[in-house]
Amino acid sequence: MTRKFNTLEGFVRHLRERVEPNIARAVHRGVQDGADLIKTETKVQIGQYLDGPESGLPTAPLADRTIDDRIRKGFSPDEPGLRTGDMRDSYGTRVSGEALRVEASIGSDDIKAVVFEVGRMEQNNYQPPRPELAVAAFRNEEKVARGIGRMVVRAIEGRLLPNARATDSE
């Protein structure tokens, strides 16, 4: 949608009334959508072995001792990090308020999720890192940036922000 302005004053009024009030909201919305995407992708990856060029990949196979323990406790033998689903479900997002600079935190307060991500180096209890969150963030960096950009463009054009999360096809 192309807007035409007959006067400089009309353009300035458009910026002041339609664009400026919505830019911070657009940035916040784009960051929130991006954080939600990374959280969702992280949750999907738990229980799978990851492969790829990212740091920490491919993820190591489960130790025989871990597989035996999983079977003994009634869980599937080979789904890293996924037993009851509690750890996977503990991931969440926190996003700062509406502003031109918005920060997001994605992760879990569950210590098991932290150990799962960064590993444990104790001599008798070594656990290799399984960087689920880092990989999800790396793999979705461009989608997140494009999503934020789409929200800002909508605000500049004076269009309303969507009620649902923006998609790549917009």
WOLINKA-V5880 format. One record per backbone hydrogen bond with DSSP energy under -1.0 kcal/mol. NH is the residue of the N-H (numbers start at 1). CO is the residue of the C=O. E is the energy in kcal/mol with one decimal. If there is no record, write none. Layout:
nh & co & e
NH & CO & E
NH & CO & E
This chain:
nh & co & e
11 & 7 & -1.6
12 & 8 & -2.6
13 & 9 & -2.6
14 & 10 & -2.1
15 & 11 & -2.4
16 & 12 & -2.7
17 & 13 & -3.0
18 & 14 & -2.5
19 & 14 & -1.5
20 & 15 & -3.5
22 & 19 & -1.5
23 & 19 & -1.3
26 & 22 & -2.5
27 & 23 & -2.7
28 & 24 & -2.4
29 & 25 & -2.6
30 & 26 & -2.6
31 & 27 & -2.5
32 & 28 & -2.8
33 & 29 & -2.6
34 & 30 & -2.2
35 & 31 & -2.8
36 & 32 & -2.5
37 & 33 & -2.1
38 & 34 & -2.3
39 & 35 & -2.5
40 & 36 & -2.5
41 & 37 & -2.6
42 & 38 & -2.4
43 & 39 & -2.3
44 & 40 & -2.1
45 & 41 & -1.9
46 & 42 & -1.3
47 & 80 & -1.8
48 & 45 & -2.0
57 & 54 & -1.7
59 & 50 & -2.2
67 & 63 & -2.4
68 & 64 & -2.7
69 & 65 & -2.0
70 & 66 & -2.5
71 & 67 & -2.4
72 & 68 & -2.6
73 & 69 & -1.7
74 & 71 & -1.6
75 & 70 & -3.1
82 & 79 & -2.2
89 & 85 & -2.6
90 & 87 & -1.1
91 & 88 & -1.2
92 & 107 & -2.9
94 & 105 & -2.3
96 & 103 & -2.8
105 & 94 & -2.9
107 & 92 & -2.2
114 & 110 & -1.5
115 & 111 & -2.5
116 & 112 & -2.4
117 & 113 & -2.1
118 & 114 & -2.5
119 & 115 & -2.6
120 & 127 & -2.8
127 & 120 & -2.5
130 & 116 & -2.2
132 & 130 & -2.8
135 & 131 & -2.4
136 & 132 & -2.3
137 & 133 & -2.4
138 & 134 & -2.4
139 & 135 & -2.9
140 & 136 & -1.1
144 & 140 & -2.5
145 & 141 & -2.3
146 & 142 & -2.8
147 & 143 & -2.3
148 & 144 & -2.3
149 & 145 & -2.4
150 & 146 & -2.6
151 & 147 & -1.9
152 & 148 & -2.2
153 & 149 & -2.6
154 & 150 & -2.2
155 & 151 & -1.9
156 & 152 & -2.6
157 & 153 & -2.5
158 & 155 & -1.0
159 & 154 & -2.6
170 & 167 & -1.2
